[in-house]
Amino acid sequence: MVRYRLNFIRTTALVLTVVSFCRLFFGIDFTDESQYIAQAFGPLVGGKFFLTDRLFQQSGSIWATPFLWLYIKFFPTKVGMVIFFRLLYFAAALFTSALLYRALKKSLKAEESLALAILPVLYVPFSIPSISYNTMAVILTVLSLSLLRLVKDSKNNFTALSLSASAAMAIYSYPTIAIVFFLLFVFEYRKSRALRPLLLRSGAAAIGFLVAFSVPLIMIGWEEIETNLHIAQKVSLLTFSAKMEISKAYLGILMPNLISLGAIVLTCLILFFRKKIAELAALPILAIFYLYVATSLPLEISSGYLIFGTLMSLVLIAMKAATSKSRYDLSVEVFVGLLIGSIMGSTSSNGIVNAALGFSISMIFIIEAVAIKNRRFPILAWLSVALVLSYSPWAYFYREDRLPELTYQVKSGPYFGIYTNSSKGHFVEQIESDLKSLPNSARSLFVYDSFPTGYFLSDLAPLTFMYYIHPMFINASLRSEVIDMFVKKEVQPDVVLETQLVPVTKNESFLVKNPDQNIYNDPFWNFFKNNPNYRVFLARPQYTIYIRKILN
């Protein structure tokens, strides 16, 4: 019987990992994911870190730049570059899983360690399986927790140095989680006298790494950093506004879900007093909660609540299972996950969807604690978690159609090999072809609105202050920066790609500009159309390309 259980765990873990890998080949997002790719790619064609794009969140994408440079050396046409970018993310998640597996093997069987180690690979916030400040922060935090365990066991200097680098990279990717690492350092320092010298050296090295990573930001000078902070403040106001709108929209649905969660928690408390019933009851109880939430909230929101509900149920199981000695370690690791979730949830307009990233970290160590205490791996609890974490990326595609509509495979360019809806597929192939037909004398490019993809569909140097220029209906306050750049400073890019309609699903598009009517009261409306230095190079229903008249 034990052999069958272990074989089931091993097979299920491998199947879910393969399913996660397949997800990389579906769905195209022209906004957020494209922004992350443009932030990493831009410096390779003349862009500058923290100047061409002034958002600090590029600190998560910056790690991919050396790998993209190497990729372009082998594939100068950038064919398949988006899949490669996603594969980098998947490789980083797998590497973290490998270290986590090694750390967990100290306390669990190989198959059980494998089952828990694959969990970081399964969940992707907002279904964007790509390198970003969100995903890198969580991957690197899990990596740091794994390395911390290995350091405590081996007291190896190289492992401690790796821990320093990993923690510094996590903080650089998502600066507000620095508080998590500080508290973790304090916990461990107070707990073990023997580890204190190594922890002090590791902490000092982490600060050194963080300073070294910050050199590109420091080099731009304080005046430019102040400008970046000003823009970040405007984006933060947008984030706060979006959070308020989301809260208003879902407040009426949230309360019934909290009541439902309370009932489930009460049921769990009763059932978990009897160990044999608990494991059998866990899956159907959670399934009822998942079904209720999934049918009550939009898919992009519901995944966060599902993970939160799963976490709370697991906390109840674990705290009953843990001994007084192991409860301290468990509490610290659960606290780290909850705190990261709280920080991410409160510093992003995505709210609980982002918070679920941190919550998912806690689940790994909760299940481990239950397995150690009961001397039996809680297979149904693990399966519940694994299925919930796998649910979001397939049930919901960020700014894309549902899976049955993703039947068109892009045949060329950076998106080569990815399945999307036919509208998006034809749109990106057409725009790539049009950009290739530009005069050879063109050197620089400005793209607006809502289409950072344009910057890596060509090899022209980006001339902008943000790769993802928000349209008026998302954030009108940033229009002053656009006007300042092109009116006051008289910046003149050789080529301007101006979007009117950006496809989202097969039947839905962002109406970012109406060329015949200024529907958003945009002070920058038709600026290049009326600019005597520019002429229309090509006009299509969804976009217009302008070039400077002096170009041949």
Buried (B, 14 or more C-beta within 10 A) or exposed (E): EEEEBBEBBBEBBEEBBEBBBEBBBBBBBBBBBBBBBBBBBBBBBBBBBBBBBBBBBBBBBBBBBEBBEEBBEEBEEBBBBBBBBBBBBBEBBBEBBEBBBBBBBEBBBEBBBBBBBBBBBBBBBBBBBBBBBBBBBBBBBBBBBBBBBBBBEEEBEEBBBBBBBBBBBBBBBBBEBBEBBEBBBEBBBEBEEEBEEBBEBBBEBBEEBBEEBEEBBEEBEEEBBEBBEEBBEBBEEBBEBBBEEBEEEBEEBBEEBEEBBEEBBEBBEEBBEEEEEBBEBBBEBBEBBBEBBBEBBEBBBBBBBBBBBBBBBBBBBBBBBBEEEBBEBBBBBBBBBBBBBBBBBEBBBBBBBBBBBBBBBBBBBBBBBBBBBBEBBBBBBBBBBBBBBBBBBBBBBBBBBBBEBBEBBBEBBBBBBBBBBBBBBBBBBEBBEBBEEBEEEBBBBBBBBBBBBBBBBBBBBBBBBBBBBBBBBBBBBBBEBBBEBBEEEEBBBBBBBBBBBBBBBBEEBBBBBEEEEBEBEBBBBBBBBEBEEBEEBBEEEBBBBBBBEEBE
